[in-house]
């Protein structure tokens, strides 16, 4: 069966550019912000002066020539490492919160599969599952191992290993490679960006609290406001993770439906130039 027009295989340069965008927006840039905040905080703790930021800027201004190149390289390297670790901490917090909310919530992929059956019918769902056998584990009569995930299997993004995760990864990889216009990569990017902002927000509030010259009202409100912002971010991340799983499975069904429609769509025998009067 020929692929639907516009759903061509995603090129390797395009995948590399998407990964580069994710690392730039969720690792390097937040890492640079966090490194700056930590430097200001460390200067304050060491000097305990009244002009910590001004002292830091004056010190950087004294760096000349080759020292500037070395400083830039060190800053980029530190930003990447700190940003990466910061994002990992954010995913750990997300996983802990998700573990508590999962107990009273219906599994996302099972609910999505029920919607697919309701929207397209059982016959379509059977054909889809025949093409993608990994979908079989979502049926109620099939045994699932998600209740006892393999905790020894390393999994990124704060996910739990199991059949549902394998199906989610399978759906994302299929869409990314075979139907990039239906890909959910943009949601993955949003999740990475949001998660990577948690520590920078908290450290910024800590800076505002301890630095001299900060208004008293801001000192009092900084940490509570930062905690509220982080809670809102985590709630948004949990919502986006559910949306990502739902749309990955739904778009897998859309891809199959579009390919079937393309194969069955009537083809006119008339040439385009014959339509011109």
N, C-alpha and C positions, 0 to 999 in steps of 0.2 A: 504494500500500500504506500502510495506516495505521500510524503508529509504535506501538511497544510501549508499553503503559501504564507511566507513570513515567519514560519516556525523552523527556520533552518538551524543547523547545529551551531552552537555558540563557539566562536573562535577562541584559540588559546590567548591571543593578545587581549581580547575583551575580558576573559576571566582574570587575567593578570591585572588589568586595570581596575576591576571591581575589588580584587583583594587589596591592591595598593590603596584604593580609596578607603576601605575599611580600616586598614592599619594607620593611615594618615589621620582619619577623623576620630578613631576610637582608641588609638595607642599613642601616636607621636604627639599630636596636639594637646590632648589632655595630660600627657606625661610632661610636656613642657610647662603647662600651667602649674601642675603639681610640684615640679622641681623648683619653679620660681617661688611658689608659696613656702616650700620647705626651706629654701635658702633664706628668705626673709625671716622666717621663724627662728632659724638657727642663728642668724646674725643678732636677732633680738636677745636670744638666750645667752649668747656669748658676751655681747657688748653691754646689754641692758641700758642702752642709751635712749635718747629722745628723738633720734632721727635715723631709725634703722634703714628705711627705704632710701633716704638720701645718701647714707653711707655706702649702701650696696651699689647705687648708681655711680657714685664717685669712684669706687674701687674698680668697677668695670670700665669706666672711662680711661683709667690709667693703663689698661691693657693695650699694647701696641704690636704692630707687625705680626711676626709668627705666632706670638701669644694669642692673637685674636683667632687665628686658624685653629690652634689647639683647643682654645676655649669653645669654639663652635662645635668641633668634633666631639669634645667631651660632653657638651650640653645635649647634642643630638643623641649620643649613645645613652646618656643618663635618662633622657626623656623617654626613649624607647623602652628601656628596662623598667623604669618606674611606672610608665603608662601601662605596660603589659601586666605588671604585678597588680596595679590598681584595678585593671579590668577583671583580673582573676578574682580579686577580693569581691568586686561587685557581683560577679556570677555566683560566688559562694553564698553571699547574702541572699541573692535571688533564689538559689536552690533551697536554702533553709526556709525561706518564706513560702516557697512553692510546696515544700513538703508538708507544711501545716495546712495550707489551703486545699491540697489535693484530697485530703481525707473526706471532706464533705462535698466534693465537686465530682460531677460525672466526667469520665475520661474524655478528653477532647476529640481524639481520633475516632473513638466508637460513636460519639454523637455526630461527628461529621459524616461517617459512613452511613448512619441512619438517614441523614438528610439527603445524601446522594441517592440512596434507594428510594426515598420518598419523591425526589425530584425527577429521576430518570426511569424509575421502575425496577423491579426485581430482575427482569430479563437483561436489561442493560448492565446492572450490577454484576450479574453472573458472567457476562461476556468480559467485563472489565477485570473481574477477578481471575478469569481464565487467562487473560493476557498478562496480568500482574499477580501471580499466585501469592505474593506476600500479603495481599489484601485479605486472604482467607482467614487470618487469625482475628480479624475484626468481627466475624460472624459469631453470634451468641453460642452456637453449638460447637465452636472450635475451642480447644484448650489453649490457654495463654499462659505464658511464663512471666508476665509483667509483675505479678505479685511477689516473685522472688527473683529480682534482678541480680545479675552477676556483678557484684560490687568490686571484683578484682579487675574488671575490664575498664580501662581508662576511657572516660568520656568527657568531652569538652563542653563548655557552655553551661555547666551546672545541671546537665541532663542526667537522667537515670538510664542505665543500660537496660535493654529489653526489646521485645518484638515491636512495641510501638515506636521506639526510637529508631529501630532499623527501617520501619516503614516510612517514618518521617524523613529520614536521610535519603531513602530510595526515591521518594517523591520529589524531594528538592533536587537531587542529582539528575533525575529524568527530565524535569522541567528545565533545569539549567542547561542541559546538553541538547535536548530535543525540542523544547518549546520555550525558548528564552523570553518570549513576550508574555508568557504566563508565569514566569519565575517569581518567587517570593523573596528574592535577594534584597530588595529594597527594605523589606521589613526586618530582615536579619541585620542590615546596616543600622537601622533605627535602634534596634535593641542594643547593639554593640555601643553605639554612641551614648545612649541613655545610661547604660551600666557603667561606662567609663567616667561619668560625671559625678558619681557618688562621693568618692574620696576627695576630689578637688573642692566640692562644695563644703564638705566637713572641715577640711584644712583651712579653707578661706575663712570660715566662721571662727576657727581657732585663732587665726592671725588677727582677725578683727577684735577678738576678745582680749588678747594679751598685748597687742602693740600699744605703745604709748601714743597719745594724741587722738585716740578713737573716742567719740562721744560716749557718754555713760549709757545713754539709751541703746545705742548700737551694741555696746558690750553686753548688755542684758539680753537683747533680743537675738543676737547673732546665732548662738548655738541652737536655741529652740526653733528659730526659723529654718536653719539648715537641716535640722532633723525632720521638720515637716516637709521640706522640699525633697529630701531623700525618700521619705515614705511615699510621697506622690510619685516620684520617679519609679520606685519599686512596684507600685500598683500599676503604673503604665507599662512597665516591662512585663509583668505577669499577663496583662491583657494582650499585649502584642505577641507574646509567645503562644498564647492560645489562638490568636488570629492567624499567626504564621502556620501553625499546624493545620488549622481548619482550611486555610486557603491552599496549602500544599496539596492536601488530599482532594479538595474540590477542583482545583485546577488540573490535577491528574485526570479526573473524570472529564473535565471540559476538553482537555487535549484529545482524549479518546473519542468523545462525541464529535468534535470538529473533524477529526480524521475520517470517521465513518461518514459524516455528512459530505465531506469533500469527495470521498470515493463514490458515493451514490448520487451526487449532484448531477443533474442532466447537463450534458455538454452539447452546445449548439453546433450544427454542421456548417453554419454560415460563417464565412470569414469576416473579420472586422471591416474590411474595405467594402463588403457588399451592403453594409448598413448605411453607407453614405449615399444619399439621394442625388 
